[in-house]
Amino acid sequence: VQLQASGGGSVQAGGSLRLSCTASGTRVSVNHMAWYRQAPGNQREWVARIAPGGSTDYADSVKGRFTISRDNAKNTVYLQMNSLKLEDTAVYYCVVMKSSTLLPSYWGQGTLVTVSS
């Protein structure tokens, strides 16, 4: 399984970015897919999740600002990030989650998001 994340970059506070994660070796439609992030000096934290049935869940810190979605035909998961804050600065990772535990089983390489004032 390989996960190729893209879409990171630098943006001013209040701006938007959309991250993409294209999978190979598995289908995003049959997996619980998630985004995690790791800010400098912090542990990795879960951000958002989408289940095979399409239901979604978000960390409180991003609820109402971030949206996770997927395009089954493109085998790609997205993270639309709006109203970005300085504290959203982090490396964002796309993850395949193990269905039985909802813990990460495969990680992408990460894409850096930098939010500035």
C-alpha positions in Angstrom: 0.0 0.0 0.0 1.3 3.4 -0.9 -0.3 6.8 -0.1 0.8 9.9 -2.0 -0.2 13.1 -0.3 0.0 16.5 -2.0 -1.5 20.0 -1.7 0.4 21.4 1.2 1.9 24.8 1.1 2.0 28.2 2.8 -1.1 30.2 3.4 -2.2 33.2 5.5 -4.4 32.8 8.4 -8.0 32.6 7.3 -7.1 31.1 4.0 -7.9 27.7 2.5 -6.0 24.7 1.2 -7.1 21.3 -0.1 -4.9 18.3 0.5 -5.1 15.2 -1.7 -4.1 11.6 -1.0 -4.0 9.1 -3.8 -3.8 5.5 -2.8 -2.3 2.5 -4.6 -2.4 -1.1 -3.5 -5.8 -0.6 -1.9 -9.1 1.0 -2.5 -10.1 4.1 -0.5 -13.7 3.1 -0.9 -13.4 0.0 1.3 -11.1 1.4 4.0 -11.5 3.8 6.9 -9.3 6.6 5.7 -8.0 9.4 7.9 -5.8 12.4 8.1 -3.4 13.0 11.0 -1.1 15.9 11.6 2.1 16.6 13.6 3.0 20.1 14.6 6.6 21.0 15.5 7.4 19.7 18.9 4.0 17.9 19.3 2.8 14.3 18.9 0.9 13.2 15.9 -2.8 13.8 16.3 -5.9 12.5 14.5 -7.7 15.2 12.4 -10.5 13.6 10.4 -11.8 10.2 9.3 -14.1 8.9 6.6 -15.7 5.4 6.8 -16.4 3.1 3.9 -20.0 4.0 4.2 -19.2 7.7 3.9 -19.7 8.8 7.4 -17.2 11.3 8.7 -15.8 12.4 12.0 -13.5 15.3 13.1 -11.3 16.4 15.9 -12.9 19.2 17.9 -10.1 21.5 16.9 -11.1 21.4 13.2 -14.8 20.7 13.3 -16.7 23.1 11.1 -13.6 24.2 9.3 -12.2 21.0 7.7 -14.0 18.6 5.4 -12.8 15.1 4.5 -14.1 13.5 1.3 -13.1 10.9 -1.3 -13.4 10.3 -5.0 -13.7 6.5 -5.5 -13.0 6.8 -9.2 -9.7 8.5 -8.6 -9.0 6.4 -5.5 -8.2 9.7 -3.7 -9.1 11.2 -0.3 -9.2 14.9 0.2 -9.0 17.3 3.2 -10.5 20.7 2.5 -9.2 23.1 5.1 -10.9 26.5 5.5 -10.5 29.3 8.0 -7.0 28.1 8.6 -5.3 29.2 11.9 -1.7 29.5 13.0 -2.1 26.4 15.1 -3.0 24.3 12.0 0.6 24.5 10.9 1.8 20.9 10.7 2.8 18.0 8.5 -0.4 16.3 7.4 -0.4 12.6 6.9 -2.9 10.4 5.0 -3.6 7.1 6.7 -5.3 3.8 6.1 -6.9 2.7 9.3 -7.3 -0.9 10.4 -11.1 -1.5 10.5 -11.1 -3.6 13.6 -9.2 -1.1 15.8 -9.5 2.2 13.8 -5.8 2.6 14.4 -3.4 3.5 11.6 -2.0 0.7 9.6 -0.4 2.5 6.6 1.0 6.1 6.5 1.7 8.4 3.6 4.8 10.5 3.4 3.2 13.7 4.7 2.7 17.1 3.3 3.6 20.4 5.1 1.0 23.1 5.7 2.3 26.4 7.0 -0.1 29.0 8.2 1.2 32.5 8.8 -0.2 35.7 10.1 
